[in-house]
């Protein structure tokens, strides 16, 4: 039985492998043809999960080529969870390291953005901070304030214009992407996550807040990347995106 169990999953994910010896159908017959149908259905369903999870990547590659690339990924990456919403966590790295896609350097980061949007969608709920609490803080006390951020808040940093590439493929009327690095903040102000590009210094500022650093230190992190950085606009994005859920002072 141990041999059958050990052989089952590799054979299920690889159509070139033989049907595991000793596998029978419901009537006790060798499961050859039925197993082939079953493993084909499993592969098709996993490819469909990737298609649903990475629609911008599919548009960039084309449906047929995406399906071929996804099939290669599926063969070596069986699900680790029964919840298909989690499937494909390793897909961005796979795309980044796939030799046939080496000329599409941005593809892995576009996939990371799509994965982050999905993760934000399924993240735990958290009640947003009342903005009036910020207004009640004395200006001299602001640098020592530490924020708690919602689980749905995610940050993607890239040397490619990933938000522009994603929007051009997913949002009708979006402008043609221009070359350049782009950092993206993901928040979830309602049911659906929202992806927004950040100005220079903004990602360093948000990353510092996510690490639990006080507002003053986060401001310094932003200034280190851009000496004109102003945190007010980024705080506005975080408040509007229901990203801030709590605060405390040193």
N, C-alpha and C positions, 0 to 999 in steps of 0.2 A: 504493500500500500504506500510506503514511504516513497518508493521510486515513482509511482503514479502521481502522487501529490507534487513531488519535486519537478516532474516533467510537465505538469499541466499548464502552469502559467507561462513558461517560455514557449510552449507549443501554441498556447492561445494567442500570444502576441506576435508570433512569427509564422506566417503561412508556409514558409519553406521547411519548417520542422514537421516530422511525421506525427500522426495522431498517437498520443501516449498509449503504450501497450496496456491492455487490460481495461481500457475505458469502454463502457457499455452504454447502450441507450436504455430507455425505460422498459424495453421488452427483452433485455439481456443480450441483444445483438451487438456486434462490434460497431462502434459509434462513428466510423470513418466519415461518411458523407454528412451526417448530421453535425458532427464536430466542425467540419469545414464551414458549414453554413453558420454555425454559432460563432466561430471566431471571426468570420467575415462581418457578421452583424456587430460584434464588439468593436472591431476596428472602425467600421463606418460610424458607429455612435461616438467614439472618441474623436474622430476627425471632425464630426459635426460639433462636438463640444468646443474644439479649438476654433472652428469657424465662427461660432457664436461668441466666443470670448475675445477673438482678435479680428474684428471685422475690417479695421483699417489696414492691417497687415495683409489680409486676404485681397483687398482692393489693390494694394501696391504690387502684389505678386501675380494677381489674376487667379480666378477660382481653380483652374486645373492645376497650375503649378503649386498653389498653396496646398491643395489636397495631396499632391505627391510629396511635398516637403513634410506635411503633417503626418503622413503615413510612416515616414522614416522615423519621426519623433515618437510616434505611438509605439512602434515596435520595441523601442528600448526604454520606454517610460510608462509602465502600467500605472493605473490610478493608485494613490496611496490612501485615498479616502472614498467612502461611498458617496460623498457629496460632490457631484460633478462641478459645482460652482468653484471648487478649489483646483480643478484639474488644469494643468498647463503652467504651473508655477515655474517650471524649468524651461519653458518655451523661449523666453527672451534670450537666455544664455545660449540655447541651442542654435537659434537664428544667428547670433553674433559669431559663433564658432563654426558655422557651416561653410565649408570652402566654396560651394557654388554661389553663395550669397555674399562673398567677401567684398564685392563691388557696391553693395548696399549697406554701407557702414552704419547708417541711421536705423536700420530695421530693428535691431535688438532693443534700442531705446524707445522706439515707437511701441513695440510690444510691451515694454515695461510700463509705459504710460497706460496702455489699455488694461494691463493686469492690475495696476494701481486703482484705476477707476472701478474695476470689478471688486477689488478688495474693500474699497471705500463704501461701495454700495452695500456690502454684506457686513460691514463693521457694526459693532454694538452701538445702540443709541446712547446719547448723552445730552442732558439738558444744557442749553447754552447759558453763558454768563449774562446777567443783566447789565447792559451797557452803563446804566446809572451808577453801578458800583465803581466803574473806572472814573467817572466824573467826580466822585466824592473823594478821590485820593489827592492829597496835597502834592503839588508839583515836585517838591523836594523829595518826596517818598517814592516817586515813580521809578527811578533807576533800580530800586531794590525789589520791585514787584516780580514775582514768579507766577507764570500762568500754567494751568492744566489745560491740555489740548484734547479735543475729542478723538476717539479711536479712528474716526473716519478721515482725519487729516493726514495727508501723505504728501511727500515732496519728492520730485524727480528732477535730477540735475543731469544735463546732457551737453555735449559739445556740438550737438546738431539742433536744428530748429524743429524739435519734435512736436511742439504744440501746433505750429503752423502746418506741418506735414499732416498731422492727425486731423486738424480742422479742415484742411483742403479736401481730404478724402471723405470726411464724415458730415460736414456742415455745408450745405449748398450756399454758394456765393462767397465762400471764404477766399481771401487773396492767395495768389501763388506764393509758396514759401520762399523766403530769402535766406541766403547762407548766413550762418552764425549760431553760436551757442544759445541755448534756451533752457531756462529752469521753469518748472511747472508746479504750482500749488493746487492740490486737490482738496476741496471741502465738500460737505454735504449739508447744505442749508435746508433741504427738504427731503423728499424721497430719493432723488437722483443726485449723484455726485456732480460737481462742477470743476472743470479744469481751467486754470487761468495762468497765463505766462507771467513771470515776475520780472521786475526791473533788476538791473545789476545791484547786488548787495541784498536783495530781498530774500534769496534762498539761504544765504548765510545767516540772516536775521531769524528766519523761521526755524532753521535747523538748530540754532542756539536755544530758542524757546522750547523746541521739542526735547532738547537734552536737559531741560530744567534750569537753564541759566537765567539769571534775573534780566529784566528789561534793559538795564544799562549795559550789561555785558553783551546782550544780543545786538544792541545798537552799535557797539564797538565792532562787532563781527561784520555788520553790514558796512560800516565805514571803512573797514580794512579792504573791502572789495571796491568800494566807490566812495570817495571822500565827500561826495555831495548827497549820500544816501539819507533819506528822510523816512523814519519808520511809520509816520502817520498814515500814509496810504496803505501800507501792508497791514497795519492794525485794523484799518477800515475793512480790508478784504477779509481778515480773520473774523471780525465781529459780524459782518454781513453773511459770512459763510457758516455761522454758528460753530466756529472752530474753537473758541475759548469757552471752557466750561467751569473754570474756577481760578482763584488767585489767592496768593498769600504774600505777606511782606516779610523781609528779613528782620 
